Amino acid sequence: MADPTALLELLRSRDPYERVILVCAGLAPPRVGRHDLVVVWDECLGGGECRGGEPQDEDDAVDGASGAPVGRAGLAARLLHAGARRVEAVACPGGALIISLWARLTPGLVGPYTPGGRHPLRRGEVLRIDAMPLPRRSLLRLGNPPEPPPDGQAGALAALSGLEAEGRTRVDRDALAEISAAGRRLVARDCTSCGVCTAACPERALELILTPGDDEESGRASLRGLVHDLAACRSCGACVEACPVAALAPAGRVSLREAWADRHEVLEVQEVKACDHCGNPHPAREGGLCALCSARRRSPFRAELPAEALAQLPASVVAAIRRSRNPVEDSGEAAGLRSRGAGTGLGRRIPR
């Protein structure tokens, strides 16, 4: 689907149009009055091809060629929220299905194009979606704040919420339930709260939230939860691939209604305490030190080998590595080391 960002900017920068009329590619734009705006799309509004009256099935009309159903299904709501008072469409039978979905989502505000009763003396604008003019206030960075990210889902949810808050319509929840959201549910098991998944997510759909507790010793947080934002998720799988302990797994699709109503889902909650060394909160089951401080204590010079590598080394080498981590405490062995190094310069301090 074409990117409607420029059209949304245009609508926000001008006085509200009575109608914004969308036209399927290849169809003749109607002649409308000066309070209306005609926008010729660069493809079929239903997402397929305008094939001379051959209808599409409903899945194709909703999903479209882009594979992002909510981007197409939420287009009319975004136009209405940006300033259009009504959205109408001149579409082939293949695009009629998406228009009926728009009308269900925002009753009373969307429908097929209906000619006016009188012949307009002044014609309204006819624009192409791929050649939209840039408003002057956009160049000067004036006017309203920018539209939510133009990926479709964030903008559609914001528009639907805004239309209801303004009292312009009542969103049909049943229609929302028939639209697949872009994201997936996730399940977490044995999460270590390392934060790798939150850093890996390009949409910032995962967040670690700390809840104040009654830890008298540290005064830090006592509970930490991994929260998944269903509306922001795009099913890229970056969090699942990045998790170092394989704690995350996808758990199925969600509808747009679920992403809107149950937006924030808590995946896992665990008790945390402040690290005895650095003070950062970490899972209480790890003990007094967090995993990083524990690793640094085991290997101060950060030269720790994994267990698989240690298993391949000779026993004498493994013993030497362990002695380097733990200072020699036996005075007899320490004295022997000093005596052996006396003639070779080992153990002597080099003057500066």
C-alpha positions as CSV (number, residue, x, y, z in Angstrom):
1,M,0.0,0.0,0.0
2,A,1.2,3.5,-0.7
3,D,2.6,5.5,2.2
4,P,-0.2,8.0,3.2
5,T,2.1,10.1,5.4
6,A,2.2,13.1,2.9
7,L,-1.6,13.0,2.5
8,L,-2.1,13.0,6.3
9,E,0.3,16.0,6.6
10,L,-1.7,17.8,3.9
11,L,-5.0,17.2,5.7
12,R,-3.7,18.4,9.0
13,S,-2.3,21.6,7.5
14,R,-5.6,22.7,5.8
15,D,-9.1,23.5,6.9
16,P,-11.2,20.3,7.2
17,Y,-12.5,18.9,3.9
18,E,-16.1,17.9,3.7
19,R,-15.1,14.7,1.9
20,V,-11.9,13.0,1.0
21,I,-12.7,10.8,-2.0
22,L,-10.3,7.9,-2.7
23,V,-10.2,6.5,-6.3
24,C,-8.9,3.1,-7.4
25,A,-6.0,3.3,-9.9
26,G,-7.3,3.2,-13.5
27,L,-10.7,4.6,-12.6
28,A,-11.9,8.1,-13.7
29,P,-11.9,10.6,-10.8
30,P,-15.3,12.4,-10.3
31,R,-15.9,16.1,-10.5
32,V,-16.4,17.4,-7.0
33,G,-16.9,20.7,-5.3
34,R,-14.2,22.9,-3.8
35,H,-14.8,21.6,-0.3
36,D,-13.9,18.1,-1.3
37,L,-10.6,16.5,-2.1
38,V,-10.1,13.7,-4.6
39,V,-7.0,11.4,-4.2
40,V,-6.2,8.9,-7.0
41,W,-4.5,5.9,-5.5
42,D,-1.6,4.1,-7.2
43,E,-3.2,0.7,-6.9
44,C,-6.5,-1.0,-6.1
45,L,-7.8,0.1,-2.8
46,G,-8.5,-3.5,-2.0
47,G,-4.8,-4.4,-2.3
48,G,-4.9,-6.5,-5.4
49,E,-5.4,-5.6,-9.1
50,C,-8.3,-3.8,-10.6
51,R,-9.3,-6.5,-13.0
52,G,-12.3,-5.1,-14.7
53,G,-14.9,-6.0,-12.1
54,E,-13.6,-9.3,-11.0
55,P,-14.0,-9.4,-7.2
56,Q,-11.4,-10.6,-4.7
57,D,-12.0,-12.8,-1.7
58,E,-12.2,-11.1,1.7
59,D,-8.7,-12.2,2.9
60,D,-7.0,-10.6,-0.1
61,A,-9.0,-7.4,0.3
62,V,-7.9,-7.1,4.0
63,D,-4.4,-8.5,3.9
64,G,-3.3,-6.9,0.6
65,A,-0.1,-7.3,-1.2
66,S,1.9,-5.8,1.7
67,G,1.0,-8.5,4.2
68,A,0.1,-5.8,6.8
69,P,-3.7,-6.0,7.1
70,V,-4.1,-3.2,9.7
71,G,-2.2,-0.7,7.5
72,R,-5.0,-1.0,4.8
73,A,-7.9,-1.5,7.3
74,G,-7.0,1.6,9.3
75,L,-6.5,4.0,6.4
76,A,-9.9,5.6,6.5
77,A,-9.7,6.1,10.3
78,R,-6.4,7.9,9.9
79,L,-7.8,10.2,7.3
80,L,-10.8,11.0,9.4
81,H,-8.6,11.7,12.5
82,A,-6.3,13.9,10.4
83,G,-9.1,16.3,9.4
84,A,-11.5,14.7,6.9
85,R,-15.1,14.9,7.9
86,R,-16.1,12.0,5.7
87,V,-14.3,9.4,3.6
88,E,-15.8,8.1,0.4
89,A,-14.3,5.8,-2.3
90,V,-14.7,5.2,-6.1
91,A,-13.6,1.6,-6.3
92,C,-13.8,-1.5,-8.4
93,P,-15.6,-4.6,-7.0
94,G,-12.3,-5.8,-5.7
95,G,-11.9,-2.7,-3.6
96,A,-15.5,-2.7,-2.3
97,L,-14.7,-5.2,0.4
98,I,-12.2,-3.0,2.1
99,I,-14.6,0.0,1.9
100,S,-17.3,-2.1,3.7
101,L,-14.7,-2.9,6.4
102,W,-13.9,0.9,6.8
103,A,-17.6,1.6,7.1
104,R,-18.0,-1.1,9.8
105,L,-15.0,0.2,11.8
106,T,-16.3,3.8,11.8
107,P,-20.0,3.8,11.3
108,G,-21.5,6.9,9.6
109,L,-18.2,8.3,8.5
110,V,-17.3,6.1,5.5
111,G,-19.1,4.9,2.4
112,P,-19.1,4.7,-1.4
113,Y,-18.9,7.9,-3.4
114,T,-22.3,9.6,-4.0
115,P,-22.4,12.5,-6.5
116,G,-23.8,15.8,-5.3
117,G,-27.2,17.1,-6.3
118,R,-25.9,20.3,-8.1
119,H,-23.1,20.7,-10.6
120,P,-20.2,22.4,-8.8
121,L,-19.2,25.8,-10.1
122,R,-15.7,25.4,-8.7
123,R,-13.9,22.1,-8.9
124,G,-12.1,20.6,-6.0
125,E,-8.6,19.4,-6.1
126,V,-7.6,16.1,-7.7
127,L,-4.3,14.8,-6.4
128,R,-2.3,11.6,-6.8
129,I,-1.1,9.7,-3.8
130,D,2.4,9.4,-5.2
131,A,2.7,13.1,-6.0
132,M,1.3,14.9,-3.0
133,P,2.3,18.6,-2.5
134,L,4.3,19.4,0.6
135,P,2.6,21.9,3.0
136,R,4.5,25.1,3.7
137,R,4.1,24.7,7.5
138,S,5.7,21.3,7.2
139,L,8.8,22.9,5.7
140,L,8.8,25.4,8.6
141,R,8.0,22.7,11.2
142,L,4.9,24.4,12.3
143,G,1.4,23.1,13.1
144,N,0.4,19.9,14.8
145,P,2.9,17.2,16.0
146,P,3.8,14.5,13.5
147,E,1.6,11.6,12.8
148,P,2.4,8.3,14.7
149,P,4.8,6.0,12.8
150,P,3.4,5.3,9.3
151,D,3.5,1.6,9.7
152,G,-0.3,1.5,9.8
153,Q,-0.9,-0.1,13.2
154,A,0.2,2.6,15.5
155,G,-1.5,5.3,13.4
156,A,-4.7,3.3,13.1
157,L,-5.1,2.6,16.8
158,A,-4.3,6.2,17.7
159,A,-6.9,7.4,15.1
160,L,-9.6,5.0,16.3
161,S,-9.1,6.1,19.9
162,G,-9.1,9.8,18.9
163,L,-12.3,9.5,16.9
164,E,-14.1,7.9,19.9
165,A,-12.7,10.4,22.3
166,E,-14.1,13.2,20.1
167,G,-17.5,11.5,20.0
168,R,-17.5,11.3,16.2
169,T,-18.2,7.6,16.1
170,R,-18.3,4.3,18.0
171,V,-15.7,1.9,16.8
172,D,-17.1,-1.6,16.0
173,R,-15.2,-4.0,18.2
174,D,-16.5,-7.0,16.3
175,A,-14.9,-5.6,13.1
176,L,-11.6,-5.1,15.0
177,A,-11.7,-8.7,16.1
178,E,-11.7,-9.8,12.4
179,I,-8.4,-8.0,11.6
180,S,-5.1,-9.6,12.4
181,A,-2.6,-7.4,14.2
182,A,1.0,-7.2,13.1
183,G,2.4,-8.7,16.3
184,R,2.3,-12.0,18.1
185,R,1.9,-13.0,21.6
186,L,5.0,-14.1,23.5
187,V,5.6,-16.5,26.4
188,A,8.5,-16.3,28.8
189,R,10.0,-19.0,30.9
190,D,13.0,-18.9,33.2
191,C,13.7,-15.3,32.2
192,T,16.9,-13.8,33.8
193,S,15.9,-10.2,33.3
194,C,19.1,-9.5,31.5
195,G,17.5,-6.9,29.2
196,V,19.0,-8.2,26.0
197,C,15.5,-8.6,24.4
198,T,14.5,-5.1,25.2
199,A,17.6,-3.7,23.6
200,A,17.2,-6.0,20.5
201,C,13.6,-5.0,19.8
202,P,13.5,-2.4,17.0
203,E,10.0,-1.3,17.9
204,R,10.6,-1.0,21.7
205,A,7.8,-3.5,22.3
206,L,9.5,-5.1,25.3
207,E,10.2,-3.3,28.6
208,L,11.5,-4.3,32.0
209,I,9.5,-2.5,34.7
210,L,10.6,-2.2,38.3
211,T,8.0,-2.0,41.0
212,P,8.9,-0.5,44.4
213,G,9.0,-3.0,47.2
214,D,9.7,-3.2,50.9
215,D,13.3,-4.4,50.8
216,E,14.5,-2.8,54.0
217,E,18.2,-3.6,53.4
218,S,18.6,-2.1,49.9
219,G,15.5,0.1,49.5
220,R,15.5,-0.9,45.8
221,A,12.9,-2.6,43.8
222,S,11.5,-5.9,44.9
223,L,9.6,-7.0,41.8
224,R,10.6,-6.8,38.1
225,G,8.3,-7.6,35.2
226,L,8.9,-8.1,31.5
227,V,6.0,-6.3,29.7
228,H,5.1,-6.9,26.1
229,D,3.4,-4.1,24.1
230,L,1.0,-6.0,21.7
231,A,0.3,-2.8,19.7
232,A,3.9,-2.0,19.1
233,C,5.1,-5.6,18.3
234,R,5.7,-6.4,14.6
235,S,6.6,-10.1,14.8
236,C,10.2,-9.6,13.6
237,G,11.5,-12.2,16.1
238,A,14.6,-10.2,17.1
239,C,13.8,-10.7,20.8
240,V,13.5,-14.5,20.4
241,E,16.8,-14.8,18.5
242,A,18.7,-12.5,20.9
243,C,17.6,-14.1,24.2
244,P,20.8,-15.8,25.5
245,V,18.9,-18.4,27.6
246,A,16.1,-19.1,25.1
247,A,13.4,-17.8,27.5
248,L,11.1,-16.3,24.9
249,A,8.9,-18.1,22.4
250,P,6.1,-16.9,20.0
251,A,2.6,-18.0,21.1
252,G,0.3,-17.2,18.2
253,R,-1.4,-14.2,16.5
254,V,-3.6,-11.6,18.1
255,S,-6.4,-9.6,16.6
256,L,-6.4,-5.8,16.4
257,R,-9.1,-5.8,19.1
258,E,-6.8,-7.6,21.5
259,A,-3.9,-5.3,20.6
260,W,-6.0,-2.3,21.4
261,A,-7.8,-3.6,24.5
262,D,-5.1,-5.7,26.2
263,R,-2.2,-3.7,24.9
264,H,0.4,-4.3,27.7
265,E,0.8,-8.0,28.6
266,V,3.1,-9.0,31.5
267,L,5.2,-12.0,30.4
268,E,7.0,-12.8,33.7
269,V,7.4,-11.3,37.2
270,Q,10.2,-12.2,39.5
271,E,11.6,-11.0,42.9
272,V,14.7,-8.9,42.7
273,K,17.2,-7.5,45.1
274,A,20.1,-5.1,45.0
275,C,23.5,-6.5,44.2
276,D,25.9,-6.5,47.2
277,H,28.6,-5.0,45.0
278,C,27.2,-2.7,42.3
279,G,23.7,-2.1,43.7
280,N,21.8,-2.9,40.5
281,P,18.7,-5.0,40.9
282,H,19.0,-8.6,39.9
283,P,17.0,-11.8,40.4
284,A,17.0,-12.8,44.0
285,R,17.6,-16.4,43.1
286,E,21.1,-15.5,42.0
287,G,22.3,-14.7,45.5
288,G,24.0,-11.7,46.8
289,L,25.8,-10.8,43.6
290,C,24.4,-10.2,40.1
291,A,25.6,-12.4,37.3
292,L,28.1,-9.8,36.0
293,C,29.7,-9.2,39.4
294,S,29.8,-13.0,40.0
295,A,31.6,-13.5,36.7
296,R,34.1,-10.6,37.5
297,R,34.8,-12.1,40.9
298,R,35.5,-15.5,39.4
299,S,37.7,-14.0,36.8
300,P,39.0,-10.5,37.7
301,F,40.9,-10.2,34.4
302,R,37.8,-11.3,32.3
303,A,39.7,-14.3,30.9
304,E,37.1,-16.9,31.9
305,L,36.8,-19.9,29.6
306,P,33.5,-21.8,29.1
307,A,33.1,-25.2,30.6
308,E,33.3,-26.9,27.2
309,A,36.7,-25.3,26.5
310,L,38.0,-26.2,30.0
311,A,37.0,-29.9,29.4
312,Q,39.4,-30.0,26.4
313,L,42.4,-28.7,28.3
314,P,45.0,-30.9,30.2
315,A,44.4,-31.2,33.9
316,S,47.7,-29.4,34.7
317,V,46.6,-26.4,32.7
318,V,43.1,-26.3,34.3
319,A,44.8,-26.5,37.8
320,A,47.1,-23.5,36.8
321,I,44.1,-21.5,35.7
322,R,42.3,-22.2,39.0
323,R,45.4,-21.2,41.0
324,S,45.6,-17.9,39.1
325,R,42.0,-17.2,40.1
326,N,42.5,-18.1,43.8
327,P,45.6,-16.6,45.5
328,V,47.9,-19.1,47.2
329,E,47.0,-19.3,50.9
330,D,49.3,-22.1,52.0
331,S,52.4,-20.4,53.5
332,G,54.7,-23.3,52.7
333,E,53.7,-23.4,49.0
334,A,54.0,-19.6,48.9
335,A,57.5,-19.7,50.5
336,G,58.5,-22.4,48.0
337,L,57.4,-20.2,45.1
338,R,59.4,-17.2,46.5
339,S,62.5,-19.4,46.9
340,R,62.3,-20.8,43.4
341,G,62.0,-17.3,42.0
342,A,64.8,-15.8,44.0
343,G,67.5,-16.6,41.6
344,T,65.6,-15.7,38.5
345,G,64.3,-12.4,39.5
346,L,60.7,-13.6,39.9
347,G,58.9,-12.2,42.9
348,R,61.2,-9.2,43.1
349,R,59.7,-5.7,42.7
350,I,61.1,-3.8,39.8
351,P,62.1,-0.3,40.8
352,R,60.5,2.6,38.9
